[in-house]
Amino acid sequence: MYRINNFNPGPAALPLEVLNQAQDTFIAYRNGMSIMEMSHRSKDVEQLFVETQQILLELLGLNSKYQVLFMSGGASMQFAMVPMNLLSPKRNGSYILSGSFSEKAYKEAQTIGNATIAASSQSQNWSTLPAMRDVSVDPEAAYIHITTNNTIEGSQFRDFPSVNSVPLIGDMTSDLLSRQLAFNKFSMFYASAQKNLGPAGATVVVIHEDLLKACVNTTPTILNYKTYAQNNSLYNTPPVHSIYMMKLVLEWVNRQGGIAEIEKRNIQKANLLYDVIDRSGDYYKGIIEKPFRSMMNITWRMNDEKLEKLFVQESELHGFDGLAGHRSVGGLRASAYNAVPYQACKDLAEFMLDFQKRYG
């Protein structure tokens, strides 16, 4: 079977092993019925949710004080749900701005309540990240929000602010499961599934019980985190098949050796591409300053936009897909998520070298 090298930023590559598993059970999951046909009130679906929640918490090294919630709407819905659940007239949300999506989260919060900027690298055109020493933490804030990896720009935080008793909330959409973190420093984090967790459709929220108690009761029922927690994410019809796929992906991560082994591979993959960029004599120019580069989203520019377009066109002819930068910033980007094989990154590195020989 012909498979291209998929570097799309999301929906993104899924492990071939997982796709084969899903294919085998697509028509008959249990009891002669596809998981896509099953009632979300059935015992099989309830069990699926419980097992998926348990596997995720085990992979992250979190205890039972955290709850895993499943919903839809992607990270964009969380931009609204976080302030809707946690802001009050006397308490603001505090945001660390480091890229386009963190800015969107901040602007959404402003439509709901009082949101402030704790730190920002916008004046550097997002080419760097705010230093943790520059983060202004309001001790009375309802929370402080950080986007751990910037998908569009290609930057990634290595450390996080000291927030004392202020809840730390992370948008981990594009790097959850990609590296080891002290997840217990976060009162809550969330991720839409179409990067490292599974196919598009499902969103995961991992929330500490103390923050769950702090959610305001005036939030509409369907947008209240308490509703999902009290009903095991089955208050309304959830994206069952996407969650099933997520379970298969989590089991796949376990079989690879867990997050620690996945992180080693991701470092190796990213280094292949960054090495080509750094040794190209500025033929390829990294967008993000070196200390802040992402392992997940490798971004670069070339001197000529026409040459960038030619690079994308030729890459597609050579079996690559998804290498154009985000439409809002242009340039080039390779999203090397967990399921992207090492060989795919090696092939891309070789293509980049060959392209420079031919057009450099």
C-alpha positions in Angstrom: 0.0 0.0 0.0 1.4 3.4 -1.0 1.7 5.8 1.9 2.9 9.4 1.6 5.1 11.1 4.2 2.4 13.1 6.1 3.7 16.3 7.7 0.3 18.0 8.0 -0.2 20.1 11.2 -3.6 18.6 11.9 -5.5 16.5 11.2 -2.2 14.8 11.2 -0.5 11.4 10.8 -1.8 8.4 12.7 0.2 5.3 13.5 -0.3 2.8 10.7 -0.7 0.1 13.3 -3.6 2.0 14.8 -5.2 2.5 11.4 -5.0 -1.3 10.8 -6.6 -2.0 14.2 -9.4 0.4 13.5 -10.0 -1.2 10.1 -10.2 -4.6 11.6 -12.9 -3.6 14.1 -14.7 -1.0 12.0 -17.7 -3.2 11.0 -17.9 -5.3 14.1 -16.5 -3.9 17.4 -18.5 -6.1 19.8 -21.8 -7.8 19.6 -21.8 -7.6 15.8 -22.0 -3.8 15.7 -19.6 -1.1 14.7 -18.5 1.3 17.4 -19.9 4.1 15.2 -23.4 2.5 15.5 -23.4 2.0 19.3 -25.5 3.9 21.7 -23.4 6.2 23.9 -25.6 4.8 26.7 -24.4 1.2 26.1 -22.2 -0.6 28.6 -19.6 -1.1 25.9 -19.2 2.7 25.3 -19.2 3.4 29.1 -16.4 0.9 29.5 -14.5 2.3 26.5 -14.6 5.8 28.2 -13.4 4.4 31.6 -10.5 2.5 30.0 -9.4 5.4 27.9 -9.5 7.7 30.9 -7.4 5.3 32.9 -4.8 4.7 30.3 -4.3 8.5 29.7 -3.9 9.2 33.4 -1.4 6.3 33.8 0.6 7.6 30.8 0.7 11.1 32.3 1.6 9.8 35.8 -1.4 11.5 37.4 -3.5 10.3 40.3 -7.2 10.0 40.8 -7.5 13.7 41.9 -7.5 14.4 38.2 -10.5 13.7 36.0 -10.4 13.2 32.2 -13.3 14.7 30.3 -14.2 14.1 26.7 -16.0 16.6 24.6 -16.0 18.1 21.1 -15.4 21.6 19.7 -11.6 21.5 19.7 -9.2 23.8 21.6 -11.2 26.7 20.2 -14.2 25.8 22.3 -11.9 25.6 25.3 -10.8 29.2 24.7 -14.4 30.0 25.7 -15.1 27.3 28.2 -12.1 28.1 30.5 -13.2 31.7 31.2 -16.9 30.8 31.2 -16.3 28.3 34.0 -13.7 30.1 36.0 -13.9 33.9 35.7 -16.0 36.0 38.1 -16.5 39.8 38.4 -13.7 39.9 41.0 -11.2 37.5 39.4 -9.5 37.8 36.1 -7.9 35.3 33.7 -4.2 35.9 33.1 -2.6 34.9 29.8 0.9 34.3 28.5 1.0 35.3 24.9 3.5 33.4 22.7 1.8 32.8 19.4 -1.4 33.1 17.4 -3.5 30.5 19.3 -2.6 31.9 22.7 -3.6 35.3 21.5 -7.0 33.8 20.3 -7.5 32.3 23.7 -6.8 35.7 25.3 -9.2 37.6 23.0 -12.0 35.0 23.6 -11.6 35.4 27.3 -12.0 39.2 26.9 -15.5 38.6 25.4 -16.5 36.8 28.6 -14.8 38.6 31.5 -11.7 40.4 32.6 -8.5 39.0 30.9 -5.0 40.4 31.4 -1.6 39.7 29.8 0.9 38.2 32.1 3.7 38.2 29.5 4.0 38.5 25.7 6.5 38.0 22.9 4.3 39.6 20.3 6.7 42.5 19.9 9.3 40.0 18.7 6.8 38.7 16.1 6.6 35.5 18.1 10.2 34.5 17.2 11.0 34.0 20.9 9.1 33.1 24.0 8.5 35.2 27.1 11.0 34.5 29.9 9.4 33.0 33.0 11.1 35.7 35.1 9.1 38.3 33.2 5.7 36.6 33.9 3.5 38.8 36.1 1.4 36.5 38.3 -1.6 38.2 39.9 -2.1 36.2 43.2 -5.8 37.0 42.9 -6.2 35.7 39.3 -8.6 32.9 38.7 -5.9 31.2 36.6 -2.9 31.7 34.4 -3.1 30.3 30.9 -0.2 29.1 28.7 0.1 27.5 25.3 2.8 24.9 25.7 3.6 24.5 22.0 2.8 27.0 19.2 1.7 25.1 16.1 1.8 27.9 13.7 5.1 29.6 14.7 7.0 26.5 15.8 8.0 27.4 19.3 7.7 25.3 22.5 8.1 26.1 26.2 10.7 24.2 28.2 9.8 25.6 31.6 6.7 27.1 33.2 6.0 29.9 35.6 6.0 29.6 39.3 2.3 30.4 40.1 2.1 29.5 43.8 -1.6 29.0 44.5 -2.9 30.3 41.2 -4.2 27.5 39.0 -2.0 26.9 35.9 -3.9 25.9 32.7 -2.2 24.6 29.6 -3.3 24.4 26.0 -1.3 21.3 25.1 -3.1 20.6 21.8 0.0 20.1 19.7 2.5 18.5 22.1 0.5 16.4 24.6 2.1 12.9 24.8 5.2 14.1 22.9 7.5 14.7 25.9 7.7 14.2 29.6 6.4 17.1 31.7 5.5 17.6 35.3 1.8 17.4 34.5 0.9 17.7 38.2 2.0 21.4 38.1 -1.1 22.1 36.1 -4.5 22.4 37.6 -5.9 21.7 34.1 -4.8 21.2 30.6 -6.6 20.4 27.3 -5.9 19.2 23.8 -7.9 18.6 20.7 -7.1 15.2 19.4 -6.0 15.8 15.8 -2.2 16.0 16.6 -0.9 13.3 18.9 -4.1 11.9 20.5 -6.1 10.6 17.5 -8.3 11.8 14.7 -10.2 15.1 14.7 -13.5 15.2 16.6 -12.6 14.7 20.2 -11.1 17.0 22.8 -9.6 16.0 26.1 -9.7 18.0 29.3 -7.6 16.9 32.3 -8.7 18.8 35.3 -7.8 18.6 39.1 -10.8 18.1 41.4 -10.0 21.4 43.3 -10.3 23.4 40.1 -13.5 21.5 39.2 -15.0 22.6 42.5 -14.2 26.2 41.6 -16.2 26.2 38.4 -19.1 28.7 38.6 -22.6 27.2 38.6 -24.0 29.9 36.2 -22.3 28.5 33.2 -24.7 26.9 30.7 -25.1 23.2 31.4 -23.5 21.9 28.2 -20.5 24.2 28.6 -19.9 23.5 32.3 -17.0 21.2 33.2 -19.0 19.9 36.2 -21.6 18.5 33.8 -19.0 16.4 32.0 -17.4 15.2 35.2 -20.7 14.2 36.8 -21.9 12.3 33.7 -18.6 10.7 32.7 -18.7 12.8 29.6 -21.9 11.2 28.5 -24.4 14.0 29.2 -24.9 14.5 25.4 -23.7 12.3 22.5 -19.9 12.5 22.4 -17.7 11.7 19.4 -17.5 8.0 20.3 -15.5 6.8 17.3 -12.8 9.5 17.8 -12.5 8.5 21.4 -12.2 4.8 20.5 -9.4 5.8 18.1 -7.8 7.8 20.9 -7.8 4.7 23.1 -6.0 2.8 20.3 -3.4 5.6 20.0 -2.8 5.6 23.8 -2.3 1.8 23.8 0.1 2.3 20.9 2.1 4.9 22.9 2.3 2.3 25.8 3.7 -0.3 23.4 6.3 2.1 22.2 7.7 2.4 25.7 5.5 5.3 26.9 6.1 9.0 26.7 9.8 8.8 27.6 10.6 6.7 24.6 8.4 8.8 22.3 10.2 11.9 23.5 13.6 10.4 22.5 12.3 9.6 19.0 10.9 13.1 18.6 14.2 14.8 19.5 16.0 12.6 17.0 13.4 13.4 14.3 13.5 17.2 14.9 17.3 17.3 15.0 17.4 15.8 11.5 15.6 18.7 10.1 17.1 21.5 12.2 20.6 20.2 11.3 19.8 20.7 7.6 18.4 24.2 8.3 21.4 25.2 10.4 24.0 23.9 8.0 22.4 25.4 4.9 24.3 28.7 5.1 21.0 30.6 5.5 19.5 28.9 2.4 16.9 27.7 4.9 16.3 30.1 7.7 14.8 29.0 11.0 11.9 31.3 12.1 12.2 30.6 15.9 15.3 31.4 18.0 17.2 28.2 18.7 16.4 27.8 22.5 12.7 28.0 21.8 12.3 25.7 18.8 9.5 23.1 18.8 10.1 19.4 18.4 6.6 19.1 16.9 6.4 21.9 14.4 9.7 22.7 12.5 9.3 26.1 10.7 11.6 27.8 8.3 11.7 30.4 5.5 13.7 30.8 2.2 14.8 34.1 0.6 12.3 33.9 -2.2 8.6 33.1 -1.8 8.5 31.7 -5.3 11.2 29.3 -4.3 9.1 28.3 -1.2 6.2 27.6 -3.5 8.4 25.5 -5.8 9.7 23.6 -2.7 6.2 22.7 -1.8 5.3 21.7 -5.3 8.3 19.5 -5.7 7.9 18.0 -2.3 4.4 16.8 -3.3 5.9 15.1 -6.4 8.4 13.4 -4.1 5.8 11.9 -1.8 5.5 14.6 0.9 2.4 16.4 2.0 1.6 19.3 4.4 4.9 21.3 4.1 3.4 24.7 3.4 3.4 27.1 6.3 0.2 28.3 7.9 -1.7 30.6 5.6 -1.4 33.5 8.1 2.4 33.5 8.1 3.6 31.7 5.0 7.0 30.0 4.9 7.4 26.2 5.4 6.6 23.9 8.2 7.0 20.2 8.9 4.9 18.8 11.7 6.7 15.8 13.0 4.1 14.5 15.5 4.5 11.2 17.3 3.1 9.0 14.5 5.5 10.5 11.9 8.2 7.9 11.4 11.9 8.7 11.7 12.4 7.5 8.1 9.9 10.2 6.9 12.0 12.9 8.6 15.2 11.4 7.2 13.7 11.4 3.7 12.6 15.0 4.1 16.1 16.0 5.3 17.6 14.4 2.2 15.0 16.1 -0.1 15.9 19.5 1.5 19.6 18.9 0.8 18.9 17.8 -2.8 16.6 20.8 -3.4 19.4 23.2 -2.2 21.9 21.5 -4.5 19.6 22.0 -7.5 18.4 25.5 -6.8 20.9 26.9 -4.3 
